[in-house]
Amino acid sequence: MLKMDLEYQKGILFIRLDGNLNRKNSYKINNYLVPVITKHKIKYVIYNLDKLKSIDESGIDALLNTKCKVRKNKGKIFLCKVNNDISWKLKRLRIKILSSEKTIYKICEV
């Protein structure tokens, strides 16, 4: 099961994931979240993975799909609070990983 807590603040979409991001539920990102990012031309997305327990290839592909849409909007995507169990799986995404939402928020402020 995957829970997504979404918050939009000053042009930045915060996405806090809780649970497992896998083949069974990566559609939540691809079918619901990515169209919102495209429709509203959201430029900054911050994924907080503090409570993410596991991720598989489908989950990684969903994050990559988000990255592609954000880049089309000339924006940036960030990850924060990535636990050691999954951090090695996310290296190939080439998404900047920082320690906290607050740190990233300061970078994104315009």
C-alpha positions as CSV (number, residue, x, y, z in Angstrom):
1,M,0.0,0.0,0.0
2,L,1.2,3.5,-0.8
3,K,-0.1,6.7,0.8
4,M,0.7,10.1,-0.8
5,D,0.5,13.3,1.2
6,L,0.5,16.3,-1.3
7,E,1.0,19.9,-0.4
8,Y,1.4,22.8,-2.8
9,Q,3.1,25.9,-1.5
10,K,4.5,28.9,-3.3
11,G,5.0,27.0,-6.6
12,I,6.5,23.9,-5.0
13,L,4.7,20.5,-4.9
14,F,5.7,18.5,-1.8
15,I,5.0,14.8,-2.2
16,R,5.4,12.7,1.0
17,L,5.3,9.0,0.3
18,D,4.5,6.4,2.9
19,G,4.6,2.6,2.2
20,N,5.9,0.7,-0.8
21,L,6.2,2.2,-4.2
22,N,6.0,-0.8,-6.5
23,R,4.2,-2.2,-9.6
24,K,0.9,-2.5,-7.8
25,N,0.7,1.2,-7.0
26,S,3.1,3.2,-9.2
27,Y,0.0,4.0,-11.3
28,K,-0.9,6.5,-8.6
29,I,2.0,8.6,-9.6
30,N,1.8,8.0,-13.4
31,N,-2.0,8.4,-13.7
32,Y,-2.8,11.0,-11.1
33,L,0.2,13.0,-10.2
34,V,2.0,13.4,-13.5
35,P,-1.0,14.8,-15.3
36,V,-1.5,17.4,-12.5
37,I,2.2,18.4,-12.9
38,T,1.7,18.7,-16.6
39,K,-1.6,20.6,-16.5
40,H,-0.6,23.1,-13.9
41,K,3.0,23.5,-15.3
42,I,4.5,22.8,-11.8
43,K,8.2,23.6,-11.9
44,Y,9.4,22.3,-8.5
45,V,8.7,18.9,-7.0
46,I,10.0,17.6,-3.7
47,Y,9.6,13.9,-2.9
48,N,10.0,13.2,0.8
49,L,10.9,9.5,1.1
50,D,11.2,9.4,4.8
51,K,8.5,6.8,5.3
52,L,9.0,4.9,2.0
53,K,9.8,1.3,2.9
54,S,10.7,-0.2,-0.5
55,I,10.8,0.7,-4.2
56,D,11.0,-1.5,-7.3
57,E,11.7,-0.8,-11.0
58,S,8.1,0.3,-11.6
59,G,8.4,2.8,-8.7
60,I,11.8,4.1,-10.0
61,D,10.2,4.5,-13.5
62,A,7.3,6.5,-11.9
63,L,9.9,8.9,-10.3
64,L,11.7,9.1,-13.6
65,N,8.4,9.9,-15.4
66,T,7.9,12.7,-12.9
67,K,11.4,14.0,-13.5
68,C,10.8,14.1,-17.3
69,K,7.6,16.1,-16.9
70,V,9.1,18.6,-14.4
71,R,12.1,19.1,-16.8
72,K,9.7,19.9,-19.6
73,N,8.3,22.6,-17.4
74,K,11.9,23.9,-17.1
75,G,11.8,23.0,-13.4
76,K,13.7,20.8,-10.9
77,I,12.9,17.7,-8.9
78,F,14.5,16.8,-5.6
79,L,14.4,13.9,-3.1
80,C,14.9,14.2,0.6
81,K,15.1,12.0,3.7
82,V,16.0,8.9,1.6
83,N,16.7,6.0,3.8
84,N,19.8,3.9,3.2
85,D,17.8,0.8,2.2
86,I,16.6,2.4,-1.0
87,S,19.2,5.2,-1.7
88,W,21.4,2.9,-3.8
89,K,18.4,2.0,-6.0
90,L,17.8,5.7,-6.7
91,K,21.4,6.6,-7.8
92,R,20.6,6.0,-11.5
93,L,17.9,8.6,-11.5
94,R,20.4,11.4,-11.1
95,I,18.0,13.4,-8.9
96,K,19.6,15.6,-6.3
97,I,19.1,14.2,-2.8
98,L,19.2,16.6,0.1
99,S,18.6,16.2,3.9
100,S,15.3,18.0,4.4
101,E,12.4,19.7,2.7
102,K,13.5,23.0,4.3
103,T,16.9,22.9,2.7
104,I,15.3,22.3,-0.7
105,Y,12.7,24.9,-0.2
106,K,15.4,27.5,0.3
107,I,16.9,26.5,-3.1
108,C,13.6,26.7,-4.9
109,E,12.5,30.1,-3.5
110,V,12.3,32.8,-6.1
